Amino acid sequence: MPIKVQSNLPAIKILEEENIFVMSEERALSQDIRPLKIIILNLMPTKIETETQLMRLLGNTPLQVDIELLQTATHKSKNTSRRHLTTFYKTFDEVKKQRFDGMIVTGAPVEQLDFEDVDYWDELCEILDWAKKNVYSTFHICWGAQAGLYHRYGVGKFEFKEKLSGIFEHKILNPLHPLLRGFDDSFMIPHSRYTGVVEGDIEKQSKLEILAKSDEAGVAIVCSKNGREFYVLGHAEYDRDTLAREYFRDINKGLDIKVPKNYFPDDNPCASPPMTWKSYASLLYANWLNYYVYQQTPYDLEDLIKLCE
């Protein structure tokens, strides 16, 4: 949350140069406050686990957030009960007349398919197009980030020689960007994917900016310069044991998979992994909610149409 001070306080300039959010008294008095409306398009097979991870982070701020869960109608989930989906999830037809402050698009285990071969691809494209005028800021994760970059900008993906799995160090390219406010110069987040994007393909897009990358994991965080789209190719939301469960799942399937990098102590899968990314995950989601949702969207969501034109 911002520091509220008198407009002529000398410390304001210094704090702003240090990327500290300072709000003038006049701005604070003019703010209207209401719950933020966030819709989560959950494409993960383990829906309950992903719901919990994301809501834990969205709930770790002073802001009140109203969550709507969205599923694709054109895909039948094999890992989540129909009862859970019909009780807690909406389909696009049920929400498309509404407007939201923010939307999260999760990853999905379909990276090795061409985008157009994913059974719900057309529906996903329709949702992303709808979001342009009905959602102020979207936050894409892993495959959801690759899908968004491909659909909106034509940025393709490439397949790694082996699965990228582990906890990787990232360097911040724009230390003054509000999304990374409060971060150290380098930070850790998990990755778990078979595909990535080419840095040069992002740099060709004048409307996009790379905020963070990793020597090992490549491009990690991309944003649109207007603050309405964020693409995170890692999984900051992962729990301590998520990579472990994925590793053992793959081993049990007979896949030739390596131990996740920088994860298990001494690369021993029997040892409990330390959680080295929790604070960065909290900051990432808190900053998105505050600077690109709460501070930007109008009190009356019907005014989104004007902002999005």
N, C-alpha and C positions, 0 to 999 in steps of 0.2 A: 504494500500500500504506500501511497506517496506521503512525503512530509509536507504539511501545510504551513506556510509561513507568510509573513507580510511581503508584498511585492517588491519593496525596495531594500530588503535585507541584503547586505553585501555578500553573505555566504552563498547566496543563490547561484551566482556565476561559477564559483569554485565547485560547488556540488554538482552542477550540471555538466561541467567539464570532466568530472569524475564519473559521469554516467549515473548519478543518483537522481531519482525521480522526485522533483520538487513541484508542488502545486501552489499557485498563488491563492491567497484568501478569497479573491474575487471569483476565481474558477471554482473553488470548493463550494461556495455559496450558491452557485448557479447549477450545480449538479443535481439531477434527479436520480433516485436510487430505486432499483427494482431487482428481482431475481434475474439472473442471466439464463437464457434458454439455450441449452447445448444439446445437439442431437448427435448420437454416436452410431455411425454405420459400422456394425460389427460383422466383419467378414471372416473372422477367425473361427476355426472349428470348435475350439474350446471356449465357447462364448461366455460361460459363467466366470471362468478364470480371467478372461480379458476384461469383462465388465468390472470385476473387483479391482483389478490393477488400475484401470483408468479412473474409476470413481474414487479410489484412495488418493490419487494425485489431484483430481479436480476438487476434492473436499478438503484439501490441505491449505486453504486460503481463507481469509475472512469474508470472502464473497459468497453470497447465496446463489447456488446453481441448481436449476431445474433440468433434470436429465430426461431425454426421450431416447429410447433404444430403437434402432431401425435394422431390419433384416431385408435381404433381397427376396422377392417373391419368385424369382426364376431359378432359385437354387434350393434343393432340399437338403437340409442339414442331417448328417449321419451321426454327429457326436453330441447333439443337444436335443433334449426331448421336445416333442411337438407341444406338449403342455406348457413347458417353459416359454417357448417362442410365442405361442398364442396368448399367454398371460401377460408377458412383459414386453413384447416387441410389436412394433407397428410395421406395416409395409409402406412403400412410397406413396401409393394411392391414398393412404390414410393421413399422410402428413403434407402432401405437396401444396396444399392451400395455406399452410402455415408459414411463418417466418421465424428465423432463429438467429441469435447473436453469433453462435459458433457451431461448427461441425467437425467431428473427428472421423476420419476414415482409417480403419485399422489395416493391418497387413492381412495376408492370406497365403496359404501354402500352394500357390499356383504359379510361382515364378518361372518354372521351367516350361510353361505353356506360352505360346504366343498370346498376346493380349486378346486378340479377336477370338481365340479358341476357348476362352473362359466362358462358361455357360451363362453367366450373368453380366457379360461385358456390355451389352447394349443397355441393360437397365442401369448399370453403374454410370455409363456415359450420360444417360438421361438425368440421373441424380446430380452429377457434377455440373451439368448445364443449368439445371434448376437452381443449384446453389449460387450461381453467379448473381442472381437477383433476389434470392430469398435467404441467404446466409451471409453475414458480413465477413467472417474469417474462417477459413478451413485449415485443419491441421491433419496432414497425411502421414501415415506411419508405414515404413518398410515397403511391401509390395503396393500398398495404397499410395505411397509417395511416387513410386515408379509409374503406376497407372495414371495418376494425376498429371505428372510431367509429360507422359506420352500423349494423353488425350488433349491436354491444353496447349502443348508446345511442340509436339512431335518428337520429343526426346526419347530415343530408344534405349534399350537395355542390352547388356552383354552378359554371357554366362561365364562364371568363374570355372577354373579347372577343378576346383574342389570347393566344398561348402565353406563359406566364411562364418565362423562361429567363435565367439569369445568376447572378452572385454577389451576394448581398444582405446588407446589414448588419442585425443583429438586436439587440434590446434584451432584457436579462434582467429578468423581472418578479419573480422570487423568487431573489435572489442567495445565499440560504442553502440552497437546495435541493442535496442531494448530487449529483444528476446533473450540475449545472453547476459543481461545485466546481473551482476553479482557473481558471475562465473570466474573461476581462476583462469590463468592464461591457457592452461590445458585441462582437459576433463575427460572422464571415462564414461562410456555407455556401452551396453551390449549390442552385438550384431548377430543375426542368425538368418542367413540368406544364401542363395545360389547365384544371384545376379546383382549387377550394379549399373551405374550410369557413368558415362565418360565426362570428365571434368570439362573438356573443350566443348562438348555439346551444350552444356549449361551456359558456359561463358559466351556462346554465340547468341544467346537470348537476352536482348537488351532489357527486358522486364524482370529478369531474374538476377539474384545475387547469391553466391555461395558464402555461407556464414561460418562453416566449420568443415574441416576435413581431417582425415587420418592417413598417416603414411601407409598403414596396413589395410585399412578398411575403405579408403578412398573418400569420395564426396559423402558427407554425413548430414549436413543441414543446409537446405536451400530455401530461399523465400522470394516471394514477389516483392518488388520494390514499393508497392502500394500497401503492403502489410496485410493483404487479404488472403494470402496463400502461404502455407508453410509445409515443407516436405522434409521429414526426418527419416533417413534411411535405416536408422538403428531402432532399437527397442528400449528406450529409456524407462518404459513402464514395467519392464520385466521384474519379477520377484527374484529373490536370492537363488531359488532352486529351479527356475524355469529352464535355463540352459542345460542343467543336469538332467531334467526329465526329458528334454528333447534328445539329448545325447543317448541316454539309455533306451529311449524309444527307437532311435535309429539303429543302435546296436542290436536290439531284439529283432529288428526287421532284416538283419543280415547285411546292412549297408556298410560299405567301407568308409568309415567316418573317423576323423581324428578327434582327439580330446580338445574341447574348446580352449582357445588360447587365453592365457593370463586369467584363468578362472579357478580351477582347482589348485589348492596348495601343492606345490611340487608336481603338478599334473597328475595327482592321485585322485581318481574318480571316487574313491571311498572317503575322501576328506570333505568336510563342509566348506563350501566356497565363501570367502568374505564378500560382503556387499560394498563395493567401492563406488557406486554410481547413484545411490539413493538421494543424496542432497542435490545433485545436478538434475535428476529427474524432477524433483519437487520444484526447483527453480525454473526449469524449462516450462512446465505447465502453468505455474503461477504467473510467470512473466507473460505467457501468451494470453491467459485469461485477463490479466490486468491491463496490459498495454495495448493489446490488439482486439480485445472483446469489450471489456468493461469501459475503457476510456474512449472507445471509438463509436460504438453502436448507439443509435438514438434511443431515447426513452420509449418512444412509440415505434414499435417495429414496422409499422406500416410505412414509415419514412425511409425504410431500407431501399425502396425502389429508387428514390432520388439519389441516395448515396452510391448506388450500384450502377447508375447509368454511365 
